[in-house]
Amino acid sequence: MKKKLTLITIALLFAFFSCKGEKTSIKLGILPVIDTLPLIVADSDGLFKEEGIDVDLVVFNSALEKEAALTSGNLDGAFGDLIAALLQIKNGNNIKIATESYHTSEKSRMFALLASPSSGISSIKKTGDAEVAISMGSIIEFFLDRMMIASGMKPSAIKRIEVKAIPVRMQMLMSNSLQMALLPEPLASKAVKEGAKLLADDRNLNTTATVIIFKESFLSENSEAMKKFIRAYNRSVDRINKNPDVYKELMMAKIRFPKDLKDTYKIPSYNSVRLPSEKDVMLVYDWMKSKGMIKAPVEYQNITWSLQK
């Protein structure tokens, strides 16, 4: 009997020390945008809990607030775009990209260049002296430049004006205070529905738009938690892709979404967990370097993470 108790004690101690340091929860910062729907569905459908992990989705109203929370240590990870991820690295924060969140697709757009209803502009090649409203040095400007290049034009051929707040950009475009603006979905679809002219979008660009990043310290100490996170995320993606309309009510409740688009907007397809390609990451890096936003070199292998490492 004594021998049996000793074996049980050893087993319990082994289990304790083998799990020591592993967290059973993840605090993840997100924005209320369409890219984050797989995370929202995984939380709402209880998939994270079914996999044995608690994921606290902390919703921020602005990217600046989210990045500040990550930098201050209040988050384990965050949703964002590649520019935000590389800026975190530039500022000395040890983070790694764990997965794409959204990759542009021929079937659905994420960003669109639009002309106001009364601008008279009908083509991206016929913008003349008109200015386009964007957020300078952001993923918005990056995609504007990619659209210009894809249309056979130099990015410098179009004039830009800074309008950071997306709702203000939308309002100014539709009131004809601005002749052009680059907007994300679903506001791009709403603007087109209300008379804006579509000049170009990202559907043929085939590149990473947004990612999910984690602190390196969290990843190195919580491989089991990440396995559970990945399983739940992939299950969520599978559910959305098979039955997207089932999640329209949830999307309307949790994401900034115009109510008048509910019946017409098609929820995009999402990818299971996968890293952005080295080509996509370096494309953004080179663009940032050309803008003077980053100088130090980055190595793809050093800023990405997978369970195989």
Phi, psi and chi 1 to 4 in degrees:
 res  aa     phi    psi   chi1   chi2   chi3   chi4
   1 MET       -  -42.3 -177.4   67.6  179.0      -
   2 LYS   -62.7  -40.7 -173.5  176.2 -179.2 -179.8
   3 LYS   -63.6  -39.8 -175.5  177.6 -179.4 -179.0
   4 LYS   -64.3  -42.3 -174.5  176.4 -178.8  180.0
   5 LEU   -64.6  -37.8  -73.4  171.7      -      -
   6 THR   -62.5  -42.7  -59.5      -      -      -
   7 LEU   -64.1  -39.8  -69.8  173.3      -      -
   8 ILE   -65.5  -42.1  -68.5  172.9      -      -
   9 THR   -60.5  -43.8  -58.0      -      -      -
  10 ILE   -62.3  -42.1  -68.3  172.0      -      -
  11 ALA   -63.2  -42.3      -      -      -      -
  12 LEU   -66.1  -41.1  -71.0  171.1      -      -
  13 LEU   -64.3  -40.4  -73.7  171.1      -      -
  14 PHE   -62.1  -43.8  178.2   79.8      -      -
  15 ALA   -63.7  -39.4      -      -      -      -
  16 PHE   -64.4  -49.2  171.5   78.5      -      -
  17 PHE   -72.9  -30.2  -75.8  108.2      -      -
  18 SER   -69.9  -26.4   64.6      -      -      -
  19 CYS   -97.8   -5.6  -64.2      -      -      -
  20 LYS   -60.1  130.9 -170.6  176.1 -179.3 -178.3
  21 GLY    95.1  -23.4      -      -      -      -
  22 GLU   -73.3  133.1  -81.2  -82.0  -11.4      -
  23 LYS   -93.5  153.8  -66.1  179.2   68.8  173.2
  24 THR  -109.3   10.5   58.1      -      -      -
  25 SER  -140.0  154.2   62.3      -      -      -
  26 ILE  -133.5  131.7  -61.5  175.4      -      -
  27 LYS  -105.7  112.2 -161.7  169.2 -174.8  179.2
  28 LEU  -121.3  125.4 -163.6   66.4      -      -
  29 GLY   -86.3  131.5      -      -      -      -
  30 ILE  -135.4  168.5   66.8  169.9      -      -
  31 LEU  -112.6  152.9  -62.1  171.9      -      -
  32 PRO   -79.7   66.3   29.6  -34.6      -      -
  33 VAL  -125.2  163.7  -66.3      -      -      -
  34 ILE   -62.6  -28.1 -165.1   70.4      -      -
  35 ASP   -59.8  -27.1  -48.8   41.3      -      -
  36 THR   -91.3    6.6   60.6      -      -      -
  37 LEU   -56.0  -41.2 -172.0   59.2      -      -
  38 PRO   -58.7  -35.9  -28.0   37.6      -      -
  39 LEU   -68.1  -42.4  -68.5  167.0      -      -
  40 ILE   -64.7  -42.1  -67.8  168.6      -      -
  41 VAL   -67.1  -42.2  168.6      -      -      -
  42 ALA   -59.9  -37.1      -      -      -      -
  43 ASP   -72.9  -48.9 -179.1   49.0      -      -
  44 SER   -64.5  -39.4  177.4      -      -      -
  45 ASP   -83.5    0.3  -77.9    7.8      -      -
  46 GLY    73.7   21.2      -      -      -      -
  47 LEU   -70.2  -36.8  -58.5 -178.0      -      -
  48 PHE   -61.4  -45.2  -71.5  128.7      -      -
  49 LYS   -66.6  -37.6  -70.0 -170.7 -179.3  -61.7
  50 GLU   -61.8  -31.3  -73.4  179.8   14.1      -
  51 GLU   -84.9   -4.4  -66.1  -65.8  -16.9      -
  52 GLY    90.3   30.2      -      -      -      -
  53 ILE  -141.4  145.1 -170.3  168.3      -      -
  54 ASP  -101.0  121.4  -68.3  -40.8      -      -
  55 VAL  -114.6  117.6  176.5      -      -      -
  56 ASP   -95.6  106.3 -178.9   11.6      -      -
  57 LEU   -85.6  108.4  -61.4  179.8      -      -
  58 VAL   -94.8  112.9 -175.5      -      -      -
  59 VAL   -89.0  127.3 -178.1      -      -      -
  60 PHE  -112.7  149.4  -67.2   87.2      -      -
  61 ASN   -85.0  -15.6  -70.1  -40.7      -      -
  62 SER  -144.0  153.2   75.1      -      -      -
  63 ALA   -64.5  -34.3      -      -      -      -
  64 LEU   -62.5  -42.9  -74.9  175.6      -      -
  65 GLU   -63.9  -40.9  -67.7  173.6  -12.1      -
  66 LYS   -65.0  -45.7  172.6  177.3   58.9   66.7
  67 GLU   -64.2  -36.9  -59.3  -55.0  -39.4      -
  68 ALA   -65.1  -40.1      -      -      -      -
  69 ALA   -65.4  -38.2      -      -      -      -
  70 LEU   -67.1  -43.5 -177.3   64.4      -      -
  71 THR   -64.0  -37.3  -60.1      -      -      -
  72 SER   -78.2   -6.0   64.8      -      -      -
  73 GLY    93.1   10.0      -      -      -      -
  74 ASN   -86.1   -4.2  -67.7  -35.6      -      -
  75 LEU  -131.1  151.9  -60.6  171.6      -      -
  76 ASP   -86.6  -27.2  -61.8  -49.8      -      -
  77 GLY  -164.4 -179.1      -      -      -      -
  78 ALA  -161.4  153.8      -      -      -      -
  79 PHE   -87.0  144.3  154.4   87.4      -      -
  80 GLY  -179.0 -173.1      -      -      -      -
  81 ASP   -98.3  172.7   57.2   61.7      -      -
  82 LEU   -64.8  -32.8  -86.7  173.3      -      -
  83 ILE   -64.2  -44.6  -69.4  175.3      -      -
  84 ALA   -61.7  -39.4      -      -      -      -
  85 ALA   -63.8  -45.1      -      -      -      -
  86 LEU   -69.5  -30.6  -68.6  177.5      -      -
  87 LEU   -69.5  -35.5  -74.5  175.7      -      -
  88 GLN   -59.8  -44.2  -75.4  -80.2  -19.3      -
  89 ILE   -65.5  -43.3  -66.2  166.3      -      -
  90 LYS   -57.6  -38.1  171.6 -161.0  169.8 -175.3
  91 ASN   -82.7    9.2  -66.7  -28.1      -      -
  92 GLY    88.8    9.5      -      -      -      -
  93 ASN   -86.7  126.3  -62.9  -40.8      -      -
  94 ASN   -81.5   88.4  -67.8  -36.6      -      -
  95 ILE  -122.9  160.7   60.1   94.1      -      -
  96 LYS  -135.3  148.4  -72.7 -174.6 -179.4  -70.3
  97 ILE   -81.1  124.4  -59.9  165.6      -      -
  98 ALA  -101.3  -27.6      -      -      -      -
  99 THR  -166.1  155.6 -179.2      -      -      -
 100 GLU   -66.0  152.8  -81.6 -172.2  -30.3      -
 101 SER  -106.7  -43.2  179.7      -      -      -
 102 TYR  -145.6  136.2 -172.1   79.0      -      -
 103 HIS  -119.7  132.8 -168.8   98.6      -      -
 104 THR   -57.7  148.2   59.5      -      -      -
 105 SER  -140.3  149.4  164.7      -      -      -
 106 GLU   -64.9  -22.9  -67.9 -179.5   -1.0      -
 107 LYS   -86.2  -19.2  -63.0  179.3 -179.7  179.1
 108 SER  -152.7  148.7   57.9      -      -      -
 109 ARG  -107.3  157.9   66.5  176.6  170.7 -124.8
 110 MET  -117.4  -34.1 -172.5   58.2   65.6      -
 111 PHE  -130.4  143.4  -62.0  102.8      -      -
 112 ALA  -141.9  140.8      -      -      -      -
 113 LEU   -94.1  123.0  175.2   62.8      -      -
 114 LEU  -125.8  148.6  -54.5  167.9      -      -
 115 ALA  -106.5  146.3      -      -      -      -
 116 SER   -66.0  155.9   67.1      -      -      -
 117 PRO   -55.0  -32.7  -27.8   36.2      -      -
 118 SER  -107.7   14.2  -58.8      -      -      -
 119 SER   -72.6  -29.5   67.3      -      -      -
 120 GLY    79.1    1.0      -      -      -      -
 121 ILE   -83.3  125.3  -61.1  171.4      -      -
 122 SER  -117.1   -7.0   59.4      -      -      -
 123 SER  -149.1  147.7  167.7      -      -      -
 124 ILE   -64.0  -22.5 -169.7  173.6      -      -
 125 LYS   -88.5    0.3  -65.2 -175.4  177.8 -178.4
 126 LYS  -128.7   47.4  -62.5  179.3 -179.7  179.3
 127 THR   -88.2  -17.8   59.0      -      -      -
 128 GLY    58.7 -129.4      -      -      -      -
 129 ASP   -93.8    5.9  -67.9  -30.5      -      -
 130 ALA   -65.2  145.8      -      -      -      -
 131 GLU  -100.2  148.2  -65.6  176.7  -40.6      -
 132 VAL  -109.1  132.1   56.5      -      -      -
 133 ALA   -84.8  125.9      -      -      -      -
 134 ILE  -145.1 -179.3   60.0  168.8      -      -
 135 SER  -106.4  113.7  175.2      -      -      -
 136 MET   -64.1  142.1  -58.4  -74.1 -166.6      -
 137 GLY    67.5   22.7      -      -      -      -
 138 SER  -118.3  178.9   71.6      -      -      -
 139 ILE   -61.9  -27.4 -163.8   68.8      -      -
 140 ILE   -61.2  -48.5  -70.2  -76.5      -      -
 141 GLU   -68.4  -36.1 -172.4  175.4   18.6      -
 142 PHE   -58.2  -46.7  169.6   77.7      -      -
 143 PHE   -70.7  -30.8  -89.0   98.2      -      -
 144 LEU   -60.1  -47.2  172.2   62.5      -      -
 145 ASP   -62.7  -39.5  -73.8   -5.7      -      -
 146 ARG   -66.0  -38.1  -62.5  -49.5  -56.3  169.3
 147 MET   -65.3  -39.6  -70.1  175.3 -157.4      -
 148 MET   -62.7  -46.6  -63.4  -72.2  -70.7      -
 149 ILE   -63.6  -42.3  -67.9  168.6      -      -
 150 ALA   -63.5  -25.1      -      -      -      -
 151 SER   -90.3    6.0  -61.2      -      -      -
 152 GLY    79.2   25.2      -      -      -      -
 153 MET  -121.0  157.8  -58.0  173.8   65.9      -
 154 LYS   -80.9  137.7  -67.8 -177.9  178.5  179.6
 155 PRO   -55.4  -31.1  -28.8   37.0      -      -
 156 SER   -71.4   -7.1   58.6      -      -      -
 157 ALA   -74.2  -11.0      -      -      -      -
 158 ILE  -120.8  134.1 -164.4  166.4      -      -
 159 LYS   -81.1  148.3  -62.9  178.9 -180.0  179.9
 160 ARG  -123.0  149.9  -63.4  120.7 -161.9  -94.3
 161 ILE  -134.6  139.4 -177.2  171.6      -      -
 162 GLU   -80.0  117.8  177.8   86.8   76.2      -
 163 VAL  -139.4   93.2 -178.7      -      -      -
 164 LYS   -67.9  -43.7  -77.8 -168.7  177.9  -64.1
 165 ALA   -71.7  117.7      -      -      -      -
 166 ILE   -62.0  -44.7  -65.4  172.4      -      -
 167 PRO   -59.8  -37.0  -24.1   35.6      -      -
 168 VAL   -67.2  -41.8  174.3      -      -      -
 169 ARG   -58.5  -44.3 -156.2 -176.5  -54.7  157.2
 170 MET   -63.0  -46.8  165.6   81.3  167.8      -
 171 GLN   -63.0  -42.5 -177.2 -179.2   25.2      -
 172 MET   -67.2  -35.9  -67.6  178.7   74.1      -
 173 LEU   -65.3  -48.5  177.9   76.9      -      -
 174 MET   -73.5  -20.3  -60.0  -47.1  -64.6      -
 175 SER   -92.0    2.2   66.6      -      -      -
 176 ASN    67.3   17.7  -63.7  -64.0      -      -
 177 SER   -71.3  -25.6  -62.1      -      -      -
 178 LEU  -124.4  146.3  -66.1  169.7      -      -
 179 GLN   -86.6  -26.5  -70.5 -174.9  -71.2      -
 180 MET  -145.6  153.6  -68.8 -173.4  -65.1      -
 181 ALA  -155.3  151.4      -      -      -      -
 182 LEU  -105.9  121.2 -159.9  144.6      -      -
 183 LEU  -124.4  150.0  -64.4  173.3      -      -
 184 PRO   -87.3  165.4   33.5  -35.3      -      -
 185 GLU   -75.4  149.2  -71.7  -66.9  -11.3      -
 186 PRO   -90.6    1.7   33.8  -36.1      -      -
 187 LEU   -64.3  -30.6  -71.5 -177.1      -      -
 188 ALA   -61.2  -44.5      -      -      -      -
 189 SER   -65.1  -38.9  -72.0      -      -      -
 190 LYS   -64.5  -42.1 -178.9  173.8  175.8   62.5
 191 ALA   -63.6  -42.6      -      -      -      -
 192 VAL   -62.9  -42.1  169.9      -      -      -
 193 LYS   -61.0  -31.3 -176.9  178.9  179.3 -179.7
 194 GLU   -94.8    9.3  -65.1  177.1   -2.0      -
 195 GLY   115.8   -4.8      -      -      -      -
 196 ALA   -67.6  150.6      -      -      -      -
 197 LYS   -97.2  124.8  173.5   70.5  175.8  179.6
 198 LEU   -77.5  119.7  176.6   64.2      -      -
 199 LEU   -99.3  -37.1  -57.1  178.5      -      -
 200 ALA  -166.8  156.6      -      -      -      -
 201 ASP  -147.4 -174.0   60.0   33.6      -      -
 202 ASP   -95.9    9.1   60.5    3.8      -      -
 203 ARG   -64.8  -24.6  -78.3  179.0  -73.9 -172.0
 204 ASN  -104.5   13.2   65.9  -20.3      -      -
 205 LEU   -87.8  -25.5  -62.6 -176.8      -      -
 206 ASN    50.9   61.9 -173.1   29.4      -      -
 207 THR  -146.8  162.8 -168.9      -      -      -
 208 THR   -71.3  132.6  -59.8      -      -      -
 209 ALA  -101.1  -53.2      -      -      -      -
 210 THR  -134.6  161.4   50.1      -      -      -
 211 VAL  -140.9  171.4  -65.4      -      -      -
 212 ILE  -118.4  126.6  -61.8  174.2      -      -
 213 ILE  -115.6  156.5   61.1  175.9      -      -
 214 PHE  -136.1  155.3  -73.1   91.1      -      -
 215 LYS   -65.6  139.4  -69.4 -179.5  178.7  178.0
 216 GLU   -60.1  -38.3 -173.3  174.8    4.6      -
 217 SER   -63.6  -38.4   57.2      -      -      -
 218 PHE   -65.8  -44.7  175.9   86.5      -      -
 219 LEU   -64.0  -41.1  -68.9  169.2      -      -
 220 SER   -69.4  -23.9   64.1      -      -      -
 221 GLU  -105.0   -4.4  -62.4  169.7    2.5      -
 222 ASN  -138.1   51.3  -63.0  -77.9      -      -
 223 SER   -64.9  -35.5   59.5      -      -      -
 224 GLU   -68.4  -40.3  -70.7  -58.1  -44.3      -
 225 ALA   -62.7  -38.5      -      -      -      -
 226 MET   -69.0  -34.8  -75.5  -56.1  -62.0      -
 227 LYS   -60.3  -43.0  -72.5  178.4 -177.2  177.8
 228 LYS   -66.8  -41.1  -64.3  171.4 -177.0  178.0
 229 PHE   -60.7  -45.8  174.8   84.2      -      -
 230 ILE   -64.2  -42.6  -70.4  170.0      -      -
 231 ARG   -60.9  -45.0  -74.7 -162.6  -62.0  -94.0
 232 ALA   -65.5  -42.3      -      -      -      -
 233 TYR   -62.1  -45.5 -171.9   92.8      -      -
 234 ASN   -64.4  -37.1  -72.2  -16.7      -      -
 235 ARG   -65.1  -37.9  -71.6  174.2   62.2 -166.0
 236 SER   -65.4  -45.3  176.8      -      -      -
 237 VAL   -58.1  -43.3  164.9      -      -      -
 238 ASP   -61.2  -42.2 -172.7   57.1      -      -
 239 ARG   -65.0  -44.7  -71.5 -169.7 -179.8 -168.6
 240 ILE   -63.7  -45.8  -63.6  169.0      -      -
 241 ASN   -65.8  -31.3  -69.6  -14.4      -      -
 242 LYS   -80.1  -36.3  -75.0 -178.8  177.6  178.0
 243 ASN  -139.1   66.3  -62.4  -70.2      -      -
 244 PRO   -60.3  -36.9   20.6  -32.5      -      -
 245 ASP   -66.0  -22.3  -72.2  -14.5      -      -
 246 VAL   -61.1  -27.1  169.7      -      -      -
 247 TYR  -103.5   12.7  -65.1  101.1      -      -
 248 LYS   -67.1  -39.7  -82.9 -160.1  170.5 -179.0
 249 GLU   -63.9  -42.6  -70.0  -67.3  -18.2      -
 250 LEU   -64.2  -42.3  178.8   65.1      -      -
 251 MET   -59.0  -44.4  177.8 -177.8   71.1      -
 252 MET   -63.6  -34.5  -62.0  -67.0  -67.5      -
 253 ALA   -78.6  -32.9      -      -      -      -
 254 LYS  -106.7  -15.4  -62.6  -68.9 -174.0  178.2
 255 ILE  -120.6  147.7  -68.6  170.7      -      -
 256 ARG   -65.4  102.8  -64.2  171.9 -174.3  155.6
 257 PHE  -142.9  126.2 -156.5   92.1      -      -
 258 PRO   -63.9  128.4  -20.1   32.3      -      -
 259 LYS   -62.4  -31.0  -67.7 -178.4  179.5  179.3
 260 ASP   -74.8   -2.3   57.5  -18.4      -      -
 261 LEU  -100.6   -2.8  -68.2 -178.6      -      -
 262 LYS   -53.0  -44.6  178.6 -177.4  175.6 -177.5
 263 ASP   -82.8  -18.4  -64.1  -29.9      -      -
 264 THR  -108.8  -24.9   57.3      -      -      -
 265 TYR   -73.9  132.3 -174.7   78.9      -      -
 266 LYS   -98.3  119.6 -175.9  179.4  178.7 -178.6
 267 ILE   -62.2  130.1  -67.2  177.3      -      -
 268 PRO   -69.7  161.6   25.8  -34.8      -      -
 269 SER   -81.6  145.6  -65.3      -      -      -
 270 TYR  -115.4  158.1  -64.2   90.7      -      -
 271 ASN   -99.8  148.2  -67.2  -41.3      -      -
 272 SER   -64.6  170.6  -61.6      -      -      -
 273 VAL   -55.6  125.0  167.8      -      -      -
 274 ARG  -161.4  150.1   69.1  178.5 -167.9 -177.7
 275 LEU   -78.7  148.7  -72.5  173.1      -      -
 276 PRO   -64.6  151.9   24.4  -33.7      -      -
 277 SER   -69.1  157.6   69.5      -      -      -
 278 GLU   -60.6  -36.1 -176.5  171.4    0.1      -
 279 LYS   -59.5  -45.7  172.7 -174.6   71.3   68.6
 280 ASP   -66.0  -41.9  -75.1   -7.1      -      -
 281 VAL   -64.8  -45.1  173.1      -      -      -
 282 MET   -72.4  -26.2  -62.2  -44.3  -65.4      -
 283 LEU   -62.4  -44.0 -173.6   66.8      -      -
 284 VAL   -68.5  -42.2  171.2      -      -      -
 285 TYR   -58.7  -47.8  170.0   79.8      -      -
 286 ASP   -62.8  -37.7  -70.0  -20.2      -      -
 287 TRP   -64.6  -45.9 -179.5   84.5      -      -
 288 MET   -62.0  -40.1  -67.3  174.7   68.0      -
 289 LYS   -63.3  -40.1 -169.5  173.8 -179.7 -179.6
 290 SER   -66.1  -24.6   73.5      -      -      -
 291 LYS   -91.4   -1.6  -62.5  -74.3 -175.2 -178.7
 292 GLY    75.3   18.2      -      -      -      -
 293 MET   -85.3  -20.1  -62.5  170.6   64.0      -
 294 ILE  -151.3  144.5 -164.8  168.1      -      -
 295 LYS  -124.3  -43.3  -66.7 -179.8 -179.9  178.6
 296 ALA   -64.9  138.1      -      -      -      -
 297 PRO   -67.7  151.7   25.1  -34.0      -      -
 298 VAL  -125.0  146.3  -61.2      -      -      -
 299 GLU  -107.3  126.4  -65.6  -69.9  -23.9      -
 300 TYR   -52.4  -45.0  175.9   78.6      -      -
 301 GLN   -64.2  -25.4  -62.1  -62.0  -31.3      -
 302 ASN   -86.7  -15.3  -68.0  -23.8      -      -
 303 ILE  -114.1    4.0   63.6  171.4      -      -
 304 THR  -119.0  158.1   55.0      -      -      -
 305 TRP  -140.0  143.7  174.9   90.6      -      -
 306 SER  -149.1  162.6   70.3      -      -      -
 307 LEU   -64.1  -19.3  -76.1  172.2      -      -
 308 GLN   -75.0  -17.5  -73.5   72.3   38.8      -
 309 LYS   -70.9      -  -71.4 -173.4  176.1 -177.4
